[in-house]
Amino acid sequence: MTSAKLLRTGGQLIVDMLAANGVERLFTVPGESFLAVLDALYESPIGVTNARHEGGAAMMAEAWGKLTGRPGVAIVTRGPGATNAASGLHVAMQDSTPMILLVGQIARGHRDREAFQELDYRRVFSGVVKWVAEIDEAARIPEMLSRAFHVAMSGRPGPVVLALPEDMLRDPVEVTLPAPFEPTETYPGLTQTAQLQKLLWAAERPFVIAGGSRWSDKAIASLQRFAERFDLPVGVSFRRQGLFDHEHPNYAGDVGIGINPALARRIREADLLLLLGGRFGEVPSSSYSLIDVPEPRQALVHVHASAEELGRIYRPTLAIHASPNGFASQLEVVHPPVTIGWSEATRAANAEYRAWSEPAPRSVGGVELGAVMAHLRASLPADAILTNGAGNYAGWLHRYYRFRRPGTQLAPTSGSMGYGVPAAIAAKLRHPERTVIALAGDGCFQMTGQELATAVQEGAAIVVIVADNQMYGTIRAHQERSYPGRVEATALVNPDFAALAKAYGGHGETVRTTEEFAPALERALASGKPALLHLHTDPEAISPSATLSGLGAKRGSKA
């Protein structure tokens, strides 16, 4: 059925296409280059969140894409607005998150004069996104937006950038809107599922690693049933911890930074690895040491939605070009052997995880982060959403918190600082009924801490937990390993973060001892406001298992 033609301006068509494709909210820092779009949004059902920095807006859109599985949308102005947003694009690319960034552009007649804030977006972003283009004619907006949604969602999801010349947005045109996009699932063939069954029947030490994006709740449930029927040990890739219930008896731990040595050994010694959905890049592979490149020592079954990722790094024994949803829907036809010989190993893997994830008291001053994670684990509802950026503080979260449900972890596999606060705001706007906690270090928080103003303006009652050890802890740890005692550019002089939260109109408290944390968290959650807890931590406690002075001493003993 052909829709009737509409007479619309370019700005109105942009908004029409976004609404037709299910966009509920977009994130922005306003600019004069796309006033026609802002005007069209005035009468649109699409919610608009105006952030304080384009990097924050882009990270909010990326987090929205992670939560919904559909493209998160941000719109920013030309030049510095676009380059500020690049950090969010990089997260979306490395994290395989569907996202669309719309960028205001100079008028078409001013091109190639280095006009005010002019950039060639194809050259600037071509290595950071899946597709970048400029819409020269308003009549092509339906075509280009439709393509943007399809590209962002197809195969390995990722970000798309569309530049919008400001004069094009004012042009009136008569067009027909296309039907909304629908993502295409790819499925394994019967031959491949038969080969998978054959490999499993021949295995003695199989291991499953779930990762990547494009997982629905249904697919995650299917993976759990598959693991139960075969009694398989299951790990999750770096910062994909919502893909498997950490309290499940088949769970073996997260395959990321600071991996449990017992888990790393188990992966290396496996005779069959099922890598489901992820690329297994540098971080989860422990710098490509868990699986040999290009010929793995283990039999490798690699399932990925993008054919280009299969064999890109590791040569698989069985390559399956399928999305996680498509693959999981066919798992019921794969039958376990009559006798399963690895059940004892699965129980052992789970026992190793449980021992590894129980924090032990440490003789350090200030707030002890292991105890903080234990309290969060015991007190937060199972559907609470936890976010974080980059920094050593995240090691305590990954190791000691137990994620129970899909969509409860928002964290950048790209290792981007500043992600936690914007992601938490997006999560609270998407799920206002759920508890949302952002964790940040003192350095990480100050990358995007101004977005607390956005949280207050939107009434997004997130709780931000800032672990303050007065330094860029991750880089300081690397310094001590490589150049002990030679501290340069990693010390921080910080403000009173609790007072800063209050200045923004939120709730703020300072926490100096472990015992003060639980009641402070209770008050923060009860405040009904965006809240911040400023935790003073001991710089010596550089990671869950190491001290700062110990790193330097260890390096010195090898000299």
C-alpha distance (Angstrom), angle and dihedral (degrees) to the residues before:
residue distance angle dihedral
M1 . . .
T2 3.82 . .
S3 3.80 117.7 .
A4 3.79 120.7 -132.8
K5 3.78 118.0 -97.8
L6 3.80 117.7 -103.0
L7 3.79 129.5 -151.7
R8 3.81 104.4 -135.8
T9 3.79 140.0 148.8
G10 3.79 119.7 -114.5
G11 3.81 90.8 -104.9
Q12 3.79 91.6 52.2
L13 3.81 91.3 48.1
I14 3.80 91.3 53.6
V15 3.79 90.3 55.0
D16 3.82 92.9 41.6
M17 3.80 90.7 54.7
L18 3.79 93.5 46.8
A19 3.80 92.0 50.6
A20 3.81 92.7 44.8
N21 3.81 89.5 54.4
G22 3.77 94.3 53.6
V23 3.80 101.4 -99.4
E24 3.80 106.6 161.3
R25 3.80 99.4 176.7
L26 3.77 138.8 8.8
F27 3.78 131.7 -163.0
T28 3.77 125.8 -135.1
V29 3.76 152.8 156.6
P30 3.82 102.0 -143.9
G31 3.79 121.9 -117.6
E32 3.78 136.2 178.7
S33 3.80 90.9 -120.2
F34 3.81 93.0 74.8
L35 3.81 104.5 31.7
A36 3.81 89.3 130.5
V37 3.81 89.7 61.8
L38 3.82 92.3 47.4
D39 3.81 89.2 51.0
A40 3.81 91.0 51.4
L41 3.81 90.0 49.9
Y42 3.81 89.8 57.3
E43 3.81 91.0 79.6
S44 3.80 96.6 30.3
P45 3.82 127.3 105.9
I46 3.81 88.7 -132.6
G47 3.80 112.6 111.5
V48 3.79 116.1 -128.5
T49 3.80 124.3 -151.3
N50 3.78 115.3 -169.5
A51 3.78 109.8 -153.6
R52 3.79 128.2 -161.0
H53 3.81 96.3 -120.4
E54 3.79 132.2 23.5
G55 3.80 90.5 -125.5
G56 3.79 88.6 58.6
A57 3.81 91.9 47.0
A58 3.81 91.2 50.9
M59 3.81 92.4 48.2
M60 3.81 90.1 49.7
A61 3.80 89.5 53.0
E62 3.81 90.9 47.6
A63 3.81 91.3 50.9
W64 3.81 89.9 48.9
G65 3.80 88.2 54.0
K66 3.81 91.0 50.9
L67 3.81 91.8 50.8
T68 3.79 98.4 44.9
G69 3.80 102.8 30.2
R70 3.80 87.8 -132.0
P71 3.81 126.3 97.7
G72 3.77 115.8 -71.5
V73 3.80 110.1 -143.1
A74 3.79 131.4 -142.8
I75 3.78 129.2 172.3
V76 3.79 122.0 -160.5
T77 3.76 138.0 167.1
R78 3.78 128.2 -98.0
G79 3.79 129.6 -81.5
P80 3.81 111.8 1.3
G81 3.79 91.2 17.1
A82 3.79 90.5 58.6
T83 3.79 95.7 43.3
N84 3.81 90.5 48.5
A85 3.81 87.7 56.8
A86 3.81 92.8 53.3
S87 3.81 92.4 91.6
G88 3.81 90.3 63.4
L89 3.80 91.1 47.3
H90 3.80 90.5 54.0
V91 3.80 90.6 52.2
A92 3.81 90.6 50.3
M93 3.80 92.3 49.2
Q94 3.79 97.6 48.1
D95 3.81 92.4 39.5
S96 3.83 93.8 47.6
T97 3.81 92.2 -124.7
P98 3.82 122.9 158.4
M99 3.80 109.6 -119.3
I100 3.81 139.6 153.9
L101 3.79 121.8 -154.4
L102 3.80 115.9 -166.4
V103 3.79 113.9 -161.3
G104 3.78 127.8 -164.9
Q105 3.79 112.9 -127.0
I106 3.80 138.2 -164.1
A107 3.80 119.1 -92.2
R108 3.79 114.0 -76.6
G109 3.81 93.9 -117.4
H110 3.82 92.0 57.8
R111 3.80 97.9 58.2
D112 3.79 122.5 131.6
R113 3.81 94.4 17.9
E114 3.81 94.6 96.2
A115 3.77 86.3 -111.8
F116 3.80 121.1 -172.2
Q117 3.82 107.9 -48.5
E118 3.81 91.9 -14.5
L119 3.81 117.9 169.4
D120 3.78 134.4 169.1
Y121 3.79 96.9 -126.5
R122 3.78 94.1 -168.8
R123 3.79 90.2 61.1
V124 3.81 95.4 39.4
F125 3.80 98.3 50.0
S126 3.80 106.1 23.5
G127 3.81 93.2 103.8
V128 3.82 95.3 44.4
V129 3.80 103.7 49.2
K130 3.80 140.6 44.1
W131 3.80 93.8 -119.0
V132 3.80 136.5 0.5
A133 3.79 126.2 -174.3
E134 3.79 143.3 153.2
I135 3.81 122.2 -126.6
D136 3.79 106.9 -133.9
E137 3.81 98.2 175.8
A138 3.80 128.1 42.2
A139 3.82 89.0 -141.3
R140 3.82 88.8 66.5
I141 3.82 95.4 54.7
P142 3.84 94.4 97.0
E143 3.81 90.9 49.6
M144 3.80 95.0 46.0
L145 3.81 96.3 43.8
S146 3.80 91.0 47.5
R147 3.78 89.4 51.9
A148 3.80 91.1 46.8
F149 3.80 92.1 56.8
H150 3.79 92.2 46.8
V151 3.81 94.2 47.9
A152 3.81 93.2 46.2
M153 3.82 91.3 52.8
S154 3.80 103.6 33.9
G155 3.79 124.9 98.3
R156 3.77 106.8 -29.1
P157 3.83 102.7 9.9
G158 3.78 120.0 -129.2
P159 3.79 147.4 141.7
V160 3.81 128.9 -55.6
V161 3.81 126.5 -164.2
L162 3.82 123.6 -153.7
A163 3.81 120.0 -175.6
L164 3.81 116.3 -148.2
P165 3.84 117.9 -158.1
E166 3.79 106.5 -139.8
D167 3.81 94.9 -130.9
M168 3.83 91.0 50.3
L169 3.81 88.9 57.8
R170 3.81 90.1 61.6
D171 3.81 96.0 49.7
P172 3.85 114.8 110.1
V173 3.80 115.0 -136.5
E174 3.78 137.8 168.5
V175 3.81 111.1 -127.8
T176 3.79 144.0 151.4
L177 3.80 118.3 -120.6
P178 3.81 114.9 -129.3
A179 3.79 122.7 -131.1
P180 3.82 115.3 -85.3
F181 3.79 117.3 -86.8
E182 3.78 121.5 -100.5
P183 3.81 120.8 -161.2
T184 3.78 116.0 -116.9
E185 3.79 117.4 -127.8
T186 3.79 120.8 -151.0
Y187 3.81 120.0 -150.0
P188 3.80 135.6 -158.6
G189 3.79 116.6 -109.3
L190 3.80 124.6 -119.3
T191 3.79 89.8 -105.8
Q192 3.78 90.9 56.2
T193 3.79 95.0 48.3
A194 3.81 88.6 49.2
Q195 3.82 90.0 51.2
L196 3.80 90.1 48.8
Q197 3.79 90.8 52.6
K198 3.80 90.6 48.5
L199 3.80 92.0 51.6
L200 3.79 91.8 48.6
W201 3.79 92.5 49.5
A202 3.81 90.2 52.4
A203 3.81 95.0 46.8
E204 3.78 127.3 101.6
R205 3.82 100.7 179.8
P206 3.83 108.7 27.1
F207 3.80 122.4 170.6
V208 3.83 132.4 -173.2
I209 3.81 125.4 -147.5
A210 3.81 116.5 -172.0
G211 3.79 119.5 -161.5
G212 3.77 146.7 131.6
S213 3.79 128.4 62.2
R214 3.83 138.0 -76.5
W215 3.82 92.5 74.9
S216 3.81 115.5 144.0
D217 3.80 122.7 -160.5
K218 3.80 87.3 -107.5
A219 3.80 92.2 53.9
I220 3.81 91.2 49.0
A221 3.80 90.0 51.6
S222 3.82 89.7 49.5
L223 3.81 90.3 52.2
Q224 3.79 90.1 52.4
R225 3.81 92.0 50.9
F226 3.82 89.4 47.9
A227 3.80 90.6 52.5
E228 3.79 90.4 48.7
R229 3.81 95.0 49.1
F230 3.81 92.0 50.2
D231 3.83 94.3 31.0
L232 3.80 89.0 -130.1
P233 3.81 125.8 172.5
V234 3.82 109.5 -120.1
G235 3.79 130.0 -159.4
V236 3.79 127.8 -178.2
S237 3.78 126.1 -134.6
F238 3.80 123.7 -114.2
R239 3.81 111.2 -55.0
R240 3.80 93.7 -7.7
Q241 3.78 92.7 104.3
G242 3.80 95.2 134.4
L243 3.81 90.2 70.5
F244 3.81 94.8 82.2
D245 3.80 133.4 27.8
H246 3.80 107.7 -107.1
E247 3.81 91.1 -149.7
H248 3.81 92.0 56.9
P249 3.83 114.2 112.5
N250 3.83 90.4 -127.4
Y251 3.80 95.5 55.2
A252 3.81 114.0 113.8
G253 3.82 103.6 178.0
D254 3.79 144.2 -94.1
V255 3.78 119.8 -51.2
G256 3.78 101.3 -143.8
I257 3.80 144.7 86.6
G258 3.80 112.5 -13.6
I259 3.80 92.0 15.5
N260 3.80 118.5 -167.7
P261 3.84 103.4 -96.5
A262 3.81 89.6 -136.6
L263 3.81 90.0 55.1
A264 3.81 92.5 48.0
R265 3.79 89.8 51.3
R266 3.80 91.3 48.8
I267 3.82 91.3 53.5
R268 3.79 93.0 47.5
E269 3.81 91.4 49.3
A270 3.81 95.8 45.3
D271 3.80 115.7 115.5
L272 3.82 92.2 -155.7
L273 3.81 127.0 33.2
L274 3.79 121.8 -169.9
L275 3.81 106.8 -159.9
L276 3.80 104.4 -169.9
G277 3.80 121.1 -167.9
G278 3.80 101.0 -25.1
R279 3.80 135.6 98.3
F280 3.83 93.1 -137.9
G281 3.77 93.6 -139.3
E282 3.80 131.6 178.6
V283 3.81 99.7 -59.1
P284 3.83 102.6 45.9
S285 3.81 90.9 40.2
S286 3.83 91.9 54.0
S287 3.82 90.7 -117.5
Y288 3.82 91.7 -37.9
S289 3.80 92.7 -58.4
L290 3.82 100.0 117.3
I291 3.81 92.8 61.5
D292 3.79 121.3 29.9
V293 3.82 117.3 -119.6
P294 2.96 123.0 -100.0
E295 3.83 99.4 -9.0
P296 3.83 112.1 41.3
R297 3.77 118.1 -144.7
Q298 3.81 87.6 -139.9
A299 3.77 124.8 65.0
L300 3.80 100.9 -100.9
V301 3.79 128.7 -151.5
H302 3.80 107.8 -171.1
V303 3.80 118.7 -169.9
H304 3.80 116.6 -172.3
A305 3.80 137.4 155.8
S306 3.80 91.8 -134.3
A307 3.80 118.8 67.1
E308 3.82 88.2 -155.7
E309 3.82 91.3 65.7
L310 3.81 94.1 54.6
G311 3.80 107.5 95.8
R312 3.80 92.3 -1.4
I313 3.83 91.8 120.8
Y314 3.80 107.4 -5.3
R315 3.79 125.2 39.4
P316 3.81 103.4 -131.4
T317 3.78 125.2 -144.2
L318 3.79 86.0 -143.2
A319 3.80 120.9 17.6
I320 3.79 115.5 -163.6
H321 3.79 117.3 -169.6
A322 3.81 99.6 -154.0
S323 3.77 138.6 120.4
P324 3.82 115.5 -114.8
N325 3.80 89.2 -109.0
G326 3.79 92.9 49.9
F327 3.80 93.5 44.6
A328 3.80 94.4 46.5
S329 3.81 91.4 51.1
Q330 3.83 89.5 62.7
L331 3.81 98.8 46.6
E332 3.80 93.8 96.0
V333 3.81 90.0 69.9
V334 3.82 90.9 59.0
H335 3.81 107.2 87.6
P336 3.81 127.2 -157.5
P337 3.79 121.8 -122.1
V338 3.79 119.0 -96.1
T339 3.79 89.4 -109.2
I340 3.81 121.2 34.9
G341 3.78 109.9 -152.7
W342 3.79 100.8 -174.1
S343 3.81 102.8 59.5
E344 3.79 92.6 106.6
A345 3.82 89.7 53.4
T346 3.81 90.2 50.8
R347 3.80 91.1 53.4
A348 3.80 89.8 47.8
A349 3.80 91.9 50.1
N350 3.79 90.8 52.3
A351 3.81 91.8 47.5
E352 3.81 89.7 51.5
Y353 3.80 90.0 51.6
R354 3.79 93.6 49.3
A355 3.79 92.5 49.8
W356 3.81 91.1 47.2
S357 3.81 93.0 49.4
E358 3.80 97.5 52.7
P359 3.81 109.6 96.0
A360 3.80 116.6 -134.5
P361 3.82 121.9 -150.6
R362 3.81 113.6 -96.9
S363 3.80 129.5 -158.3
V364 3.80 96.7 -120.8
G365 3.76 131.6 123.2
G366 3.78 128.2 -116.0
V367 3.78 122.8 23.1
E368 3.81 115.3 -12.6
L369 3.80 108.0 -136.8
G370 3.81 94.3 -157.3
A371 3.80 89.5 62.3
V372 3.82 90.1 45.9
M373 3.81 90.8 55.7
A374 3.79 91.6 46.1
H375 3.81 89.4 54.2
L376 3.80 93.0 47.4
R377 3.81 89.4 49.2
A378 3.79 91.6 51.7
S379 3.79 99.3 40.9
L380 3.81 109.8 34.2
P381 3.81 121.2 87.2
A382 3.80 116.1 -106.1
D383 3.81 91.5 -110.4
A384 3.81 95.1 52.8
I385 3.80 113.0 129.5
L386 3.80 117.6 -134.1
T387 3.78 122.2 -166.0
N388 3.79 133.5 -175.1
G389 3.78 142.9 166.8
A390 3.79 126.9 -149.9
G391 3.78 129.1 -48.3
N392 3.78 142.2 90.6
Y393 3.82 90.5 -85.2
A394 3.82 87.6 73.5
G395 3.81 89.9 65.3
W396 3.80 90.0 73.1
L397 3.81 91.2 51.2
H398 3.80 95.0 48.5
R399 3.78 93.5 46.1
Y400 3.81 104.2 39.1
Y401 3.81 108.2 26.7
R402 3.79 115.8 83.5
F403 3.79 114.3 -142.5
R404 3.79 111.8 -152.1
R405 3.79 107.9 178.4
P406 3.81 141.8 35.9
G407 3.78 117.8 -89.1
T408 3.79 95.6 24.0
Q409 3.82 98.3 112.4
L410 3.80 122.7 63.9
A411 3.78 111.1 177.7
P412 3.80 135.0 135.8
T413 3.79 116.2 -106.8
S414 3.81 83.1 -165.5
G415 3.81 89.1 68.6
S416 3.80 94.4 -122.8
M417 3.78 117.6 172.2
G418 3.78 118.3 -134.6
Y419 3.80 95.8 32.8
G420 3.81 100.1 116.4
V421 3.80 102.0 71.2
P422 3.85 98.2 45.2
A423 3.81 90.5 43.5
A424 3.80 91.1 50.9
I425 3.81 91.5 51.9
A426 3.81 91.2 51.7
A427 3.80 90.3 47.5
K428 3.80 93.5 50.6
L429 3.80 91.9 48.2
R430 3.82 89.8 50.1
H431 3.82 94.3 43.6
P432 3.82 108.4 22.0
E433 3.81 91.1 166.7
R434 3.81 93.9 60.5
T435 3.80 130.9 80.6
V436 3.80 111.2 -107.9
I437 3.80 121.5 -166.6
A438 3.81 124.1 -175.0
L439 3.78 118.5 -161.2
A440 3.78 120.4 -160.1
G441 3.75 141.7 161.6
D442 3.77 120.4 -126.9
G443 3.80 90.8 -100.8
C444 3.79 94.3 42.0
F445 3.81 93.6 49.3
Q446 3.79 93.7 52.5
M447 3.79 91.4 58.9
T448 3.83 92.0 69.9
G449 3.81 105.2 1.0
Q450 3.80 90.7 123.1
E451 3.81 87.2 74.0
L452 3.82 86.3 79.9
A453 3.80 82.6 83.8
T454 3.80 88.2 57.9
A455 3.81 90.4 49.9
V456 3.81 91.2 51.9
Q457 3.80 92.5 46.8
E458 3.81 91.2 49.7
G459 3.81 95.0 41.6
A460 3.81 89.4 -122.5
A461 3.80 102.3 161.1
I462 3.77 99.3 -155.2
V463 3.81 123.9 156.2
V464 3.79 116.2 -133.1
I465 3.80 117.4 -160.4
V466 3.81 110.4 -162.0
A467 3.81 116.5 -164.7
D468 3.80 104.6 -155.8
N469 3.82 117.2 -163.8
Q470 3.82 93.1 151.5
M471 3.78 96.0 -114.7
Y472 3.76 147.5 67.2
G473 3.79 88.9 -92.3
T474 3.79 101.1 -168.6
I475 3.80 93.9 51.3
R476 3.81 91.5 42.6
A477 3.81 88.5 54.4
H478 3.80 90.1 52.6
Q479 3.80 89.1 47.8
E480 3.79 92.0 53.5
R481 3.79 91.8 48.5
S482 3.80 94.1 50.1
Y483 3.82 105.5 23.4
P484 3.84 107.8 19.2
G485 3.77 115.9 -157.1
R486 3.81 94.0 5.8
V487 3.80 100.1 110.4
E488 3.79 115.7 -178.1
A489 3.84 131.3 162.3
T490 3.82 96.0 -13.0
A491 3.84 102.1 93.5
L492 3.81 117.9 98.3
V493 3.78 132.5 -158.8
N494 3.79 104.1 -155.2
P495 3.80 136.3 -163.8
D496 3.77 126.3 -124.7
F497 3.80 95.9 -81.8
A498 3.82 93.6 -167.3
A499 3.79 90.6 54.9
L500 3.80 89.3 47.7
A501 3.82 90.7 54.7
K502 3.80 90.0 51.1
A503 3.79 90.6 48.9
Y504 3.79 88.9 56.6
G505 3.81 89.5 52.8
G506 3.79 97.7 -99.9
H507 3.78 136.2 111.8
G508 3.81 117.5 -86.2
E509 3.80 135.1 -178.5
T510 3.78 135.9 173.5
V511 3.81 117.0 -133.7
R512 3.80 116.8 -165.1
T513 3.81 102.0 164.8
T514 3.79 134.4 41.4
E515 3.80 91.0 -118.9
E516 3.80 91.2 59.3
F517 3.78 94.4 57.2
A518 3.82 103.4 76.9
P519 3.84 97.0 52.2
A520 3.81 90.5 42.2
L521 3.81 90.7 53.8
E522 3.79 90.6 49.1
R523 3.80 91.0 53.0
A524 3.79 91.9 46.4
L525 3.80 92.6 52.6
A526 3.81 91.0 45.8
S527 3.81 93.9 49.7
G528 3.80 93.7 79.1
K529 3.80 88.5 -143.3
P530 3.77 134.7 98.2
A531 3.78 100.1 -81.7
L532 3.80 137.7 -165.0
L533 3.79 129.4 -160.1
H534 3.81 112.7 -160.7
L535 3.82 106.4 -151.3
H536 3.79 117.0 -164.5
T537 3.80 106.3 -148.2
D538 3.79 132.0 -176.0
P539 3.83 113.3 -101.0
E540 3.81 87.5 -143.1
A541 3.83 90.4 66.6
I542 3.79 92.7 76.1
S543 3.82 96.3 157.3
P544 3.81 138.3 -3.3
S545 3.80 90.7 -89.7
A546 3.81 107.1 24.0
T547 3.80 141.5 59.2
L548 3.78 125.7 -142.2
S549 3.79 94.5 -121.9
G550 3.78 90.0 45.7
L551 3.81 91.2 58.6
G552 3.79 91.7 54.6
A553 3.79 92.9 44.4
K554 3.79 91.0 50.1
R555 3.80 91.1 52.4
G556 3.79 91.5 45.9
S557 3.80 92.7 52.4
K558 3.83 89.8 57.2
A559 3.81 94.3 50.1
